[in-house]
Amino acid sequence: MRAFVAIEVPGKLVDSLVDFQKEIPATGADIKLVERENLHINLKFLGEVSEAQAADAQSRLGRLSLKGGDMAVKGVGAFPSPSRPRVVWAGLAKENEALLAPIAQEVISALEGIGERDDRPFRAHITLGRVRSNRNLVALGELLRHNAGREFGEFKMSEIKLKSSVLTPGGPVYKDVGVFRLG
């Protein structure tokens, strides 16, 4: 199964993110937007794992003692940059990035040896869309720069989830494999 560890974004906040997503097509950019039910903060992408590896991941995640907290979603941007966007994202307030980074690092360390290796540094974000071509990237970059400080709302981070992802022609379908409460 394809698997990853994530923090889900609650409904009211999703509405605010979707409102921004609705502004993107006006740029004329060629972008595939993430479906509203799939908006999340990814902590660790595992990729293809066996059932035994998924069970091991559940066991390891269940042993962690992580603290939750209030999160504010603020700002938009792109990887690798707004002038060369490939992934469009919404971010977290700076103080929340400092709270989430150690949690992500504990998850990443706990799952060492399971799934794909990724040496990129953790960057807290919610993927809003993936750019498919170079069409109208200047207009997209302008929209991102104009909304760099946009505030989307706050939520209480109270759990992380091990999720499976089944790729379909209509987009990925996610399912909870394990839910882990945060203190």
C-alpha positions in Angstrom: 0.0 0.0 0.0 1.1 3.6 -0.5 1.2 5.2 2.9 2.0 8.5 4.6 1.7 10.2 8.1 -0.3 13.4 8.2 -2.2 15.9 10.2 -5.7 16.5 8.9 -7.0 20.0 8.4 -10.5 20.6 9.9 -13.6 21.6 7.8 -13.8 25.3 8.4 -10.1 25.8 7.6 -10.5 23.6 4.5 -13.3 26.0 3.4 -10.9 28.9 3.6 -8.2 27.0 1.7 -10.7 26.0 -1.0 -11.7 29.7 -1.4 -8.1 30.5 -2.2 -7.9 27.5 -4.6 -10.9 28.9 -6.5 -8.8 32.0 -7.3 -6.0 30.0 -9.0 -7.8 29.2 -12.3 -8.2 32.9 -13.0 -4.4 33.0 -13.5 -4.7 30.7 -16.5 -1.9 28.5 -15.0 -2.0 24.8 -15.8 -2.4 23.3 -12.3 -4.1 20.3 -10.8 -5.7 21.3 -7.5 -5.8 19.0 -4.6 -9.3 17.8 -3.7 -10.8 19.4 -0.6 -11.0 16.0 1.2 -7.3 15.4 0.6 -5.9 18.7 2.1 -3.5 17.8 4.9 -0.1 18.5 6.4 2.2 15.7 5.5 4.7 14.7 8.1 6.3 11.7 6.4 5.6 10.1 3.0 6.4 6.4 3.2 5.5 5.3 -0.4 4.8 1.7 -1.1 5.0 -0.4 2.0 3.9 -4.0 2.8 1.1 -4.9 5.3 3.8 -5.9 7.7 5.7 -2.6 7.4 2.4 -0.7 7.8 1.8 -2.7 11.1 5.3 -1.9 12.2 4.7 1.8 11.4 1.5 1.7 13.5 3.4 0.1 16.4 6.2 2.6 16.3 3.9 5.6 16.0 1.8 4.3 18.9 4.9 4.4 21.2 5.5 8.1 20.5 4.6 10.7 23.2 3.9 13.8 21.2 2.3 17.1 22.3 -0.3 18.8 20.2 -1.2 22.5 20.1 -2.8 25.4 18.3 -1.8 25.9 14.7 -2.4 28.9 12.5 -2.4 28.5 8.7 -0.9 31.6 7.1 0.6 32.5 3.8 1.0 30.8 0.4 4.0 30.0 -1.7 5.5 27.4 -4.1 8.3 24.9 -4.2 10.9 25.4 -5.4 9.9 29.1 -5.6 7.0 31.4 -6.7 8.9 32.3 -9.8 9.4 28.6 -10.7 6.4 26.9 -9.1 5.9 23.1 -9.2 3.9 22.7 -6.0 1.6 25.5 -4.6 1.1 25.4 -0.9 -0.3 27.1 2.2 2.0 27.4 5.1 1.9 27.7 8.9 2.6 30.7 11.0 6.4 30.9 11.9 5.8 30.1 15.6 3.8 27.0 14.6 6.5 25.7 12.3 8.8 25.7 15.4 6.2 23.6 17.2 5.6 21.2 14.3 9.2 20.6 13.2 10.2 18.6 16.3 7.1 16.5 16.0 7.8 15.8 12.3 11.4 14.9 13.2 10.3 12.4 15.9 7.9 10.8 13.4 10.6 10.6 10.7 13.1 9.1 13.2 10.6 6.6 14.5 9.8 5.4 11.0 13.5 5.0 10.0 13.9 2.1 7.6 10.2 1.9 6.6 9.3 3.2 3.2 11.1 5.7 1.0 14.1 7.7 2.1 13.7 11.4 1.8 16.7 13.6 2.8 14.9 16.9 2.1 14.5 19.0 5.2 10.9 19.1 6.6 8.9 22.0 5.5 5.4 22.4 7.1 2.9 23.0 4.4 -0.5 22.0 2.9 -0.2 21.2 -0.8 -2.9 23.1 -2.7 -2.0 22.1 -6.2 0.7 20.7 -8.6 1.8 22.7 -11.7 1.5 20.6 -14.9 3.2 23.0 -17.4 4.8 26.4 -17.8 1.6 28.1 -18.9 1.0 31.5 -17.2 3.4 31.0 -14.4 4.0 34.7 -14.1 0.3 35.3 -13.3 0.4 32.4 -10.8 3.6 33.8 -9.2 1.9 37.2 -8.8 -1.2 35.6 -7.1 1.2 33.8 -4.7 3.2 37.0 -3.9 0.0 39.0 -3.4 -1.3 36.4 -0.9 2.0 35.6 0.9 0.6 36.8 4.2 -3.0 35.6 3.8 -4.5 34.2 7.0 -6.6 31.1 6.6 -7.5 30.3 10.2 -6.5 28.3 13.2 -7.0 24.7 14.4 -6.1 22.5 17.3 -3.6 19.8 16.3 -4.7 16.9 18.4 -3.8 13.8 16.4 -1.7 12.4 13.6 -2.8 9.7 11.2 -1.1 6.9 9.3 -3.0 6.9 6.0 -3.1 4.8 2.9 -3.4 6.3 -0.6 -5.0 4.5 -3.5 -4.4 6.3 -6.8 -7.5 6.5 -9.1 -8.2 8.3 -12.3 -10.2 10.8 -10.3 -7.3 11.4 -7.9 -6.0 9.7 -4.8 -8.4 8.2 -2.2 -7.1 8.4 1.4 -8.1 6.0 4.2 -7.1 6.1 7.9 -4.9 3.1 8.8 -4.1 4.4 12.4 -5.0 7.4 14.5 -2.6 8.6 17.2 -3.7 11.1 19.8 -1.4 13.9 20.8 -1.0 15.0 24.4 
